[in-house]
Amino acid sequence: MVKRKGILENLEQSSDIVREIELYKKLYFGNLLSFYEKFVKFIGRLFLLRSSDIKKLEEFNRVKTNLNLNITYDEIYTSQILILIIFIIFSLPFIIISDIIKFALIVFSGVFLSYLIGEYPFILYRSVKNKKKAQLISLILFLTLKLRDNPNLEQALVFAIKYTQLPLKLDLLGIMRDIINKKYISAAEALDLYAKEWSEEAPFFLSGMQIVISSVYEPDPIERERILDRAIEETLDTFLIYLESNIRELKGPIDMIAVFGVTFPTLLLTIFPISAIFLSNLFSPSFLFILVDIIIPLLVFAMLRGFLEGKVLNIFATSSIYYYLFIREREKISLNIYSLVMSILSCLVIMFLLFEFFFNFLQGFKLLNIILSAVFIFSIGIAVSIYYFVYYFAFRDLDIDLSKIEADISSFSFTLGNILLNNIPIEDAIVRIYPRFKNRPIGKFLGEIYKNLKFGVPFSVAVFDKKIGALRKYPSAYLEATMELLSESSSVSPKTAGKVAISIAKYFRYFDKVRSRFLDLVAESISQVKTLSRFVGPAILSIVIAVAIMSVYILYNLGILLQNVKASLGSPGDFSEYVSYTMIDIFELFSSAENLTPQSLYIIVGIFNILISYLGSLLVQVIEVGDDKIKKSKNLARYMLYSSVIFFIFSILSTWALWNIASPLVSSMLSP
């Protein structure tokens, strides 16, 4: 018992779990969670309401433990009520002046914000749970590699805890604590029950874990290795079946982007010009902006996030704690670079805003004003593209190196394993294989290790130290896991490390096969999203907005014509036998189209095009590479560039063509 408690204490102290949790919160959730906690605590200090929802309190306590939150549910509940009251108070003047639309909008915003404040921790918890699900296969891998040499499941669990990252690490520490406190008879019982908790959400983990547990009772080492190999294969095969069933459901999100990104705006812009004339109090430019640029993108984002978190897993993500530390360290430099670029681009945007202020380019029905609006939207799209491109460029070399390193890990492990089997220490083995890989990024990684070893530091320090370790320059999760396993096994003997290295090579090759199959399965869906976001969506939206602009232009001039007709009629009695004044009064409403200018329509739809392209890029990003900040910047830079250029070119050409068709018609109507 003393020994077991000592193991747990060493695990918790050596990893400094509290510091790791705080670092995890900062790296994975950013500053938003910190701001949220400070805001909620501030409201709680002003006054505090008590929630009577026992079920919600119990659920929040579980969330609080997993996220290590520094707030209480009563503070969240108080913040919700206060925000809702503030928004209702601000909406009261509009109900007094009978402006129902603004009243409803403010109340809706208050309800939505209040709901978001209450649900934010639970949204993060679902995200954390999905990250745990993606780590379960790595847990199987760690357990099997340790059990190959020693069929002691408890020691294998200790090994897995040491090298598993957050958030799954917290669950494993809890399991170990329960074993020590004799809540479970053995580690086998504890892991079996834990695997059954994932039976519905991660059936691949349950099938793999049951085989892993069965290997412990096999006395023959060769047969045990065969069972452990089958555990990995069974886990990945079941995982692939799990993905296949979920990938079929990708059609839903893709259709949703198509409907909300193309079909719905097309229908809306078709009826909007007429609706804005006859129902101007409701269908105004501000209404269109709120609906198209706020409500629809938020709705699509929420639905996409819910689907992706529940259905799509990417166990092939390469991010690790070293990866995020590497990015955070260098972001301080890159921030200065792209801040300067964004400042220059912001000056261009401000110039257009000043142009609007002095020359009023958003008013009037001129082709030049529409072109200026197009340039304004194009500058925003290009600014976003350059922002992400400059960020990616700061890490471009790292992205390329990591891709090449991960491609070489299997051959590197196999080569190293064969040398270690000759009972050569791992330090010498690293030096021996260096010439073969010296011209590749993984050779640079080995060179960093050798450089550190020359200073007399231990192998583990040469690789893992946060200040001088080689992983700080090459932060790959695959590479980190490989070196951790080799470091651990080499402490037993070089031959043991050699067996582990060859096993790693074999497992990664199998991983590559599964990844290739996965990419084949999603290829068609991904191709649809890429085409829709980068070309089809912007092209259709640009043509639709050109048609809407021409509709507004013609209706506006028709209204002017009817005003002139009414002015020439004289008194109603003079011309009542020819024309109905009532009809003229109705059609005179067309002149109110001046409040719905082509420029405002173009800007609203242009912003919508940028947002939909962003959401399409997000869907592709999560499916293909997971939560990779560098690749996300690369994809966003390309998507924003393609989308902005296509929308700008097609909209200008379409508007110019339709304008040349409509202008002679309008001129003939207005001519005496």
C-alpha positions in Angstrom: 0.0 0.0 0.0 2.8 2.4 0.9 4.5 1.6 -2.4 1.3 2.3 -4.3 0.7 5.6 -2.6 4.2 6.6 -3.4 3.7 5.8 -7.0 0.7 8.1 -7.2 2.4 10.9 -5.3 5.4 10.7 -7.6 3.1 10.8 -10.7 1.2 13.8 -9.4 4.3 15.7 -8.1 6.7 14.9 -10.9 4.3 16.1 -13.6 3.2 19.0 -11.4 -0.4 18.3 -12.4 -1.8 21.7 -11.1 0.6 23.6 -13.3 -0.1 21.3 -16.2 -3.9 22.0 -15.9 -3.4 25.7 -15.8 -1.1 25.5 -18.9 -3.6 23.3 -20.6 -6.4 25.8 -20.0 -4.4 28.6 -21.4 -3.1 26.8 -24.5 -6.3 25.0 -25.5 -8.9 27.5 -24.5 -7.0 30.8 -24.8 -7.7 33.9 -22.8 -11.5 33.7 -23.3 -12.0 31.2 -20.5 -9.8 33.4 -18.2 -11.9 36.5 -19.0 -15.1 34.5 -18.5 -14.0 33.4 -15.0 -13.0 36.9 -14.0 -16.3 38.3 -15.3 -18.4 35.8 -13.5 -16.5 36.2 -10.3 -16.8 40.0 -10.5 -20.6 39.7 -10.8 -20.7 37.2 -7.9 -18.9 39.8 -5.7 -21.6 42.4 -6.4 -24.4 40.1 -5.3 -25.1 36.4 -5.4 -28.3 34.4 -6.2 -28.7 30.8 -5.2 -29.8 28.3 -7.9 -32.3 25.6 -6.9 -31.5 23.4 -9.9 -29.9 20.4 -8.1 -29.4 18.4 -11.3 -27.6 21.4 -13.0 -25.4 21.8 -9.9 -24.3 18.2 -9.9 -23.5 18.4 -13.7 -21.5 21.6 -13.2 -19.5 20.1 -10.3 -18.4 17.4 -12.8 -17.5 20.1 -15.4 -15.7 22.1 -12.8 -13.5 19.2 -11.8 -12.6 18.4 -15.4 -11.9 22.0 -16.4 -10.4 23.0 -13.0 -12.7 26.1 -12.9 -12.3 28.8 -10.2 -16.0 29.7 -10.2 -19.2 28.4 -8.7 -22.5 27.7 -10.5 -24.3 30.3 -8.3 -21.9 33.0 -9.7 -22.8 31.8 -13.3 -26.5 31.8 -12.5 -26.3 35.3 -11.1 -24.5 36.6 -14.2 -27.2 35.1 -16.4 -30.0 36.8 -14.5 -28.2 40.1 -14.4 -27.4 40.2 -18.1 -31.0 39.3 -19.0 -32.3 42.1 -16.8 -29.9 44.7 -18.3 -31.0 43.8 -21.8 -34.7 43.9 -20.9 -34.3 47.4 -19.4 -32.5 48.6 -22.5 -35.3 47.3 -24.7 -38.2 49.1 -22.8 -37.8 52.4 -24.6 -38.4 50.7 -27.9 -41.6 49.1 -26.8 -42.8 52.5 -25.7 -42.2 54.0 -29.1 -43.8 50.9 -30.7 -40.6 49.7 -32.4 -41.3 46.0 -32.0 -38.4 44.9 -34.2 -35.7 46.5 -32.2 -37.4 45.5 -28.9 -37.5 41.9 -30.0 -33.9 42.0 -31.3 -32.5 43.4 -28.0 -34.6 40.9 -25.9 -33.4 38.0 -28.2 -29.8 39.2 -27.8 -30.1 39.2 -24.0 -31.7 35.8 -23.9 -29.0 34.4 -26.2 -26.1 36.0 -24.3 -27.6 34.8 -21.0 -27.9 31.3 -22.4 -24.3 31.4 -23.7 -23.0 32.5 -20.3 -24.7 29.6 -18.6 -23.7 27.0 -21.2 -20.1 28.1 -21.9 -18.5 25.7 -19.3 -20.6 22.8 -20.6 -19.6 23.6 -24.2 -16.0 23.5 -23.2 -16.6 20.3 -21.2 -18.0 18.6 -24.3 -14.9 19.7 -26.2 -12.7 18.3 -23.6 -14.6 15.0 -23.6 -14.1 14.8 -27.4 -10.3 15.3 -26.9 -10.3 12.5 -24.3 -12.1 10.3 -26.9 -9.3 11.0 -29.4 -6.6 10.1 -26.9 -8.1 6.7 -26.1 -6.2 4.9 -28.9 -2.9 6.4 -27.6 -3.8 4.9 -24.2 -4.2 1.5 -25.8 -0.8 1.9 -27.5 1.0 2.9 -24.3 -0.5 0.0 -22.4 0.4 -2.6 -25.0 4.0 -1.5 -25.4 4.5 -1.7 -21.6 2.8 -5.1 -21.4 5.0 -6.7 -24.0 7.8 -6.8 -21.5 5.9 -7.1 -18.2 2.3 -8.5 -17.9 1.6 -6.3 -14.9 -1.4 -4.1 -15.8 -0.9 -1.8 -12.8 2.6 -0.9 -13.9 1.4 -0.5 -17.4 -1.2 2.0 -16.1 1.5 3.9 -14.2 3.5 4.0 -17.5 0.5 5.2 -19.4 -0.3 7.9 -16.8 3.2 9.2 -17.1 3.1 9.7 -20.8 -0.6 10.5 -21.5 -1.3 14.2 -21.8 -4.3 16.1 -20.5 -7.2 15.9 -20.4 -7.2 12.1 -20.3 -4.5 12.1 -17.8 -6.9 13.3 -15.1 -9.2 10.3 -15.6 -6.2 7.9 -15.4 -5.0 9.5 -12.2 -8.5 9.1 -10.7 -8.5 5.4 -11.7 -5.1 4.9 -10.0 -6.3 6.7 -6.9 -9.4 4.4 -6.7 -7.2 1.3 -7.1 -5.0 2.5 -4.2 -8.0 3.2 -2.1 -9.3 -0.4 -2.9 -12.4 0.8 -4.6 -11.5 -1.8 -7.3 -9.9 -5.2 -6.7 -7.4 -4.8 -9.5 -6.3 -2.5 -12.4 -8.0 -4.9 -14.8 -11.4 -4.4 -13.1 -10.9 -0.6 -13.0 -9.9 -0.3 -16.7 -12.7 -2.7 -17.8 -15.3 -0.5 -16.0 -13.8 2.7 -17.4 -13.8 1.2 -21.0 -17.5 0.3 -20.6 -18.3 3.9 -19.8 -17.2 4.7 -23.3 -19.1 1.7 -24.9 -21.6 4.0 -26.7 -19.3 6.9 -27.6 -16.1 5.0 -28.3 -16.8 1.3 -29.0 -13.3 0.9 -30.5 -11.8 1.6 -27.1 -13.9 -1.0 -25.3 -13.0 -3.7 -27.9 -9.3 -2.9 -27.7 -9.2 -2.7 -23.9 -10.9 -6.0 -23.4 -8.2 -7.7 -25.5 -5.4 -5.8 -23.7 -6.8 -7.1 -20.3 -7.0 -10.6 -21.6 -3.3 -10.6 -22.5 -2.4 -10.2 -18.8 -3.5 -13.8 -18.2 -1.5 -15.3 -21.0 1.7 -16.9 -19.6 3.5 -17.4 -22.9 5.4 -14.2 -23.9 5.2 -14.9 -27.7 1.4 -15.5 -27.5 1.0 -12.4 -25.3 2.8 -10.3 -27.9 0.5 -11.7 -30.6 -2.6 -10.8 -28.4 -1.3 -7.3 -27.9 -0.7 -6.8 -31.6 -4.3 -7.9 -32.2 -5.4 -5.4 -29.6 -4.0 -2.5 -31.6 -5.3 -3.9 -34.9 -8.7 -4.5 -33.4 -8.9 -1.0 -31.9 -7.9 0.6 -35.2 -10.2 -1.6 -37.3 -13.2 -0.9 -35.0 -12.2 2.8 -35.0 -12.3 2.8 -38.8 -15.8 1.2 -38.8 -16.9 3.8 -36.2 -15.6 6.6 -38.6 -17.3 5.0 -41.6 -20.7 5.2 -39.9 -20.2 8.8 -38.9 -18.7 9.9 -42.2 -22.0 8.9 -43.9 -23.5 11.7 -41.7 -21.2 14.3 -43.1 -23.7 14.9 -45.9 -25.8 16.7 -43.3 -23.3 19.5 -42.5 -22.3 19.8 -46.1 -25.9 20.2 -47.2 -26.4 22.7 -44.4 -23.5 24.8 -45.6 -25.0 24.6 -49.2 -28.5 25.6 -48.0 -27.4 28.4 -45.7 -24.5 29.5 -47.8 -26.1 29.5 -51.2 -29.7 28.5 -51.5 -31.2 30.5 -48.6 -29.4 33.8 -49.5 -30.4 33.3 -53.1 -34.1 33.0 -52.2 -33.8 35.9 -49.6 -32.2 38.3 -52.0 -34.7 37.4 -54.7 -37.7 38.6 -52.6 -35.9 41.2 -50.4 -36.0 44.2 -52.8 -39.8 44.0 -53.1 -40.3 43.2 -49.5 -38.1 46.1 -48.4 -40.3 48.5 -50.4 -43.7 47.3 -49.2 -42.6 46.4 -45.6 -39.8 48.9 -45.1 -40.3 48.9 -41.3 -39.4 45.2 -41.2 -37.2 44.4 -44.2 -34.5 47.1 -43.8 -30.8 46.9 -44.5 -30.2 46.5 -40.7 -32.6 43.5 -40.6 -30.7 42.0 -43.6 -27.4 42.5 -41.9 -28.5 41.0 -38.6 -30.1 38.0 -40.3 -27.4 37.3 -42.9 -24.2 38.4 -41.2 -25.0 37.4 -37.6 -27.8 35.0 -37.1 -27.2 32.6 -40.0 -23.4 32.3 -39.5 -23.9 31.8 -35.7 -26.5 29.1 -36.4 -24.3 27.3 -38.9 -21.3 27.5 -36.6 -23.2 26.1 -33.6 -24.6 23.2 -35.7 -21.2 22.4 -37.2 -19.5 22.5 -33.8 -22.1 20.2 -32.3 -21.8 17.7 -35.1 -18.0 17.8 -35.3 -17.5 17.4 -31.6 -19.9 14.5 -31.4 -19.1 12.6 -34.6 -15.7 13.4 -36.1 -12.5 12.3 -34.3 -9.0 12.8 -35.5 -6.5 10.6 -33.7 -3.9 11.6 -36.2 -3.5 15.2 -34.8 0.2 16.0 -34.2 -0.1 18.7 -31.6 1.6 18.2 -28.2 2.5 20.3 -25.2 5.8 21.1 -26.9 3.9 22.1 -30.0 1.8 24.7 -28.1 4.8 26.0 -26.1 6.8 26.4 -29.4 4.0 28.4 -30.9 3.4 30.5 -27.8 7.1 31.4 -27.6 7.4 32.5 -31.2 4.0 34.2 -31.4 5.6 37.1 -29.6 7.8 37.7 -32.6 5.3 36.9 -35.3 2.7 39.1 -33.7 4.9 42.2 -34.4 5.1 41.2 -38.0 1.5 40.6 -38.8 0.4 43.4 -36.6 2.4 45.8 -38.8 0.8 44.2 -41.9 -2.7 44.4 -40.4 -2.1 48.1 -39.5 -1.3 48.9 -43.1 -4.4 47.0 -44.3 -6.5 48.7 -41.6 -5.3 52.1 -43.0 -6.7 51.1 -46.4 -10.1 50.2 -44.8 -10.1 53.5 -42.8 -9.4 55.3 -46.1 -12.5 53.8 -47.6 -14.5 54.7 -44.5 -13.3 58.3 -44.8 -14.2 58.2 -48.4 -17.7 57.2 -47.4 -17.8 60.0 -44.9 -16.7 62.8 -47.2 -18.1 61.6 -50.5 -21.0 59.5 -49.3 -20.3 56.6 -51.6 -22.9 54.4 -49.9 -25.6 56.8 -51.2 -26.9 57.1 -54.7 -27.3 54.7 -57.6 -24.1 54.9 -59.5 -21.9 52.1 -60.9 -18.8 53.7 -59.4 -20.2 53.5 -55.9 -21.0 49.8 -56.3 -17.4 49.2 -57.5 -16.1 51.1 -54.5 -18.2 48.8 -52.3 -16.7 45.8 -54.1 -13.2 47.1 -53.4 -14.1 47.7 -49.8 -15.3 44.1 -49.3 -12.3 42.8 -51.3 -9.9 44.7 -49.1 -11.5 43.1 -46.0 -11.2 39.6 -47.5 -7.6 40.2 -48.6 -6.7 41.6 -45.1 -8.0 38.5 -43.4 -6.1 36.3 -45.9 -2.8 38.2 -45.4 -3.3 38.1 -41.6 -3.4 34.3 -41.6 -0.8 34.0 -44.4 1.7 36.0 -42.4 1.0 33.9 -39.3 1.5 30.7 -41.2 4.7 32.0 -42.9 6.2 32.5 -39.4 5.8 28.7 -38.8 6.0 27.4 -42.4 9.4 25.7 -41.9 8.1 24.0 -38.8 5.0 22.8 -40.5 7.1 21.3 -43.4 9.6 19.7 -41.0 7.0 18.1 -38.9 5.2 16.6 -41.9 8.5 15.1 -43.1 9.4 13.9 -39.6 6.1 12.1 -39.1 6.6 10.4 -42.5 10.1 9.2 -41.4 9.2 8.0 -37.9 8.4 4.5 -39.0 11.6 3.9 -40.8 13.6 5.7 -38.1 12.1 3.5 -35.4 12.7 0.3 -37.4 16.4 1.2 -38.2 17.0 2.3 -34.6 15.4 -0.9 -33.3 17.7 -3.2 -35.3 20.8 -1.4 -33.9 19.5 -1.6 -30.3 18.9 -5.3 -30.7 22.7 -5.7 -30.9 22.7 -4.5 -27.3 24.2 -1.1 -28.2 23.2 1.8 -25.8 20.6 4.2 -27.2 23.0 7.2 -27.1 25.5 5.3 -29.4 22.6 4.0 -31.6 21.4 7.5 -32.2 24.9 8.5 -33.4 25.1 5.4 -35.7 21.9 6.1 -37.5 22.4 9.8 -37.8 24.3 9.6 -41.2 21.3 7.9 -42.8 18.9 10.7 -41.8 21.2 13.7 -41.6 19.7 15.4 -44.7 16.2 15.2 -43.5 14.4 17.0 -40.6 14.5 14.0 -38.4 18.3 14.1 -38.8 18.3 17.6 -37.5 16.3 16.4 -34.5 19.0 13.6 -33.9 21.7 16.3 -34.2 20.1 18.3 -31.5 20.1 15.2 -29.2 23.7 14.5 -30.0 24.7 18.2 -29.3 23.0 18.0 -25.9 24.6 14.6 -25.1 28.1 16.1 -25.7 27.5 18.4 -22.7 27.1 15.3 -20.5 23.4 15.5 -19.8 21.3 12.3 -19.6 19.4 11.1 -22.6 16.0 12.0 -21.2 17.2 15.6 -20.6 18.7 15.8 -24.0 15.3 15.0 -25.5 12.6 16.2 -23.2 14.0 19.2 -21.2 11.7 22.2 -21.8 14.7 24.6 -22.2 17.4 22.6 -24.0 15.6 19.4 -25.1 15.5 18.5 -28.8 11.7 18.3 -28.8 11.4 22.0 -28.1 12.5 22.6 -31.7 10.6 19.7 -33.3 7.3 19.5 -31.3 5.6 16.5 -32.8 3.2 14.3 -30.8 4.3 11.2 -32.7 7.9 12.0 -32.2 7.4 12.8 -28.5 5.5 9.5 -27.9 8.2 7.5 -29.7 11.1 9.1 -27.7 9.2 8.6 -24.4 8.7 4.9 -25.1 12.3 4.5 -26.2 13.7 6.4 -23.2 11.6 4.3 -20.8 12.5 1.0 -22.3 16.2 1.8 -22.7 16.4 2.2 -19.0 15.7 -1.6 -18.8 18.1 -2.7 -21.6 19.0 -1.8 -25.1 17.4 -5.0 -26.4 14.2 -4.1 -24.7 14.3 -0.7 -26.4 15.0 -2.4 -29.7 11.9 -4.5 -29.4 9.8 -1.5 -28.5 11.3 0.5 -31.4 10.4 -2.2 -33.9 6.9 -2.4 -32.4 6.5 1.3 -32.8 7.5 1.1 -36.4 4.9 -1.6 -37.0 2.2 0.3 -35.2 2.8 3.6 -37.1 2.7 1.8 -40.4 -0.7 0.4 -39.4 -1.7 3.9 -38.3 -0.7 5.2 -41.8 -2.9 2.6 -43.5 -5.8 3.6 -41.3 -5.2 7.3 -42.0 -5.0 6.7 -45.7 -8.3 4.8 -45.6 -9.9 7.5 -43.5 -8.8 10.2 -46.0 -10.2 8.1 -48.9 -13.6 7.9 -47.1 -13.9 11.6 -46.6 -12.3 12.6 -49.9 -15.7 13.1 -51.7 -17.2 15.1 -48.8 -14.1 17.3 -48.4 -14.0 18.0 -52.1 -17.6 19.2 -52.1 -16.9 21.6 -49.2 -13.8 22.9 -50.8 -15.5 23.5 -54.1 -18.5 25.1 -52.4 -16.5 27.4 -50.2 -13.8 28.5 -52.6 -15.6 28.7 -55.9 -19.3 27.7 -56.3 -20.6 29.7 -53.3 -18.8 33.0 -54.0 -19.7 32.7 -57.7 -23.4 32.1 -57.1 -23.6 34.8 -54.4 -21.8 37.3 -56.7 -24.4 36.7 -59.5 -27.3 36.8 -57.1 -26.2 40.1 -55.6 -25.8 41.6 -59.1 -29.4 40.6 -59.9 -30.6 42.1 -56.6 -28.7 45.3 -57.2 -30.3 45.7 -60.6 -33.8 45.0 -59.1 -33.3 47.8 -56.6 -32.0 50.1 -59.2 -34.9 49.5 -61.6 -37.5 49.8 -58.8 -36.0 53.0 -57.5 -36.1 54.7 -60.9 -39.6 53.4 -61.5 -40.6 55.1 -58.3 -39.1 58.4 -59.6 -41.0 58.0 -62.9 -44.3 57.5 -61.1 -43.6 60.5 -58.9 -43.1 62.6 -62.1 -46.3 61.1 -63.5 -48.3 62.1 -60.4 -46.8 65.6 -60.5 -47.9 66.0 -64.1 -51.5 64.9 -63.5 -52.7 67.8 -61.6 -55.7 67.3 -59.4 -57.2 63.8 -59.1 -60.4 64.8 -60.9 -58.5 65.9 -64.0 -57.1 62.5 -64.8 -59.2 60.0 -62.7 -60.8 58.6 -65.8 -57.4 57.5 -67.1 -55.3 56.6 -64.1 -56.1 55.5 -60.6 -54.4 57.7 -58.0 -54.4 54.9 -55.6 -52.3 52.8 -57.9 -49.9 55.6 -58.3 -49.6 56.1 -54.6 -48.8 52.4 -54.2 -46.2 52.4 -57.0 -44.7 55.6 -55.6 -43.4 53.5 -52.8 -40.8 52.3 -55.2 -39.0 55.6 -54.7 -38.3 54.5 -51.1 -35.8 52.0 -52.5 -33.3 54.8 -52.0 -33.0 53.6 -48.4 -31.9 50.2 -49.7 -28.9 51.1 -51.8 -27.0 48.6 -54.0 -23.9 49.4 -52.0 -25.4 48.4 -48.7 -26.7 45.1 -50.3 -23.3 44.4 -51.7 -21.4 45.0 -48.4 -23.9 42.8 -46.4 -23.6 39.9 -48.9 -19.8 40.3 -49.2 -19.3 40.0 -45.4 -21.6 36.9 -45.5 -19.4 35.4 -48.2 -16.3 35.8 -46.0 -18.0 34.2 -43.0 -19.3 31.2 -45.0 -15.9 30.6 -46.5 -14.4 30.7 -43.0 -17.0 28.0 -41.8 -16.2 25.8 -44.8 -12.5 26.0 -44.1 -13.2 25.1 -40.4 -15.1 22.0 -41.5 -12.3 20.9 -43.8 -9.7 21.7 -41.1 -11.2 19.6 -38.3 -11.8 16.6 -40.5 -8.4 16.5 -42.3 -5.9 17.6 -39.6 -7.8 18.2 -36.4 -6.9 21.1 -34.1 -3.7 22.3 -35.8 -3.3 26.0 -35.4 -0.6 26.3 -38.1 -2.4 24.3 -40.8 -5.6 26.2 -39.8 -3.9 29.5 -40.7 -2.7 28.1 -44.0 -6.1 26.9 -45.0 -7.9 30.1 -44.0 -5.4 32.2 -45.9 -6.0 30.2 -49.1 -9.8 30.0 -48.6 -10.1 33.8 -47.9 -8.0 34.6 -50.9 -9.8 32.3 -53.4 -13.2 33.3 -52.1 -12.5 37.1 -52.1 -11.0 37.1 -55.6 -13.8 35.0 -57.1 -16.5 37.0 -55.4 -14.9 40.3 -56.5 -14.3 39.4 -60.1 -17.7 37.7 -60.7 -19.7 40.4 -58.9 -18.0 43.2 -60.8 -18.5 41.5 -64.2 -22.1 40.5 -63.4 -23.0 44.0 -62.1 -21.3 45.7 -65.0 -23.1 43.5 -67.5 -26.6 43.9 -65.9 -26.0 47.6 -65.4 -25.3 48.1 -69.1 -28.5 46.2 -69.8 -30.7 48.1 -67.3 -29.3 51.6 -67.9 -30.8 52.1 -71.4 -34.1 50.9 -70.1 -34.0 53.3 -67.1 -32.9 56.2 -69.4 -35.8 55.5 -71.8 -38.3 55.5 -68.9 -37.1 58.8 -67.5 -36.7 60.6 -70.8 -39.6 62.9 -71.7 
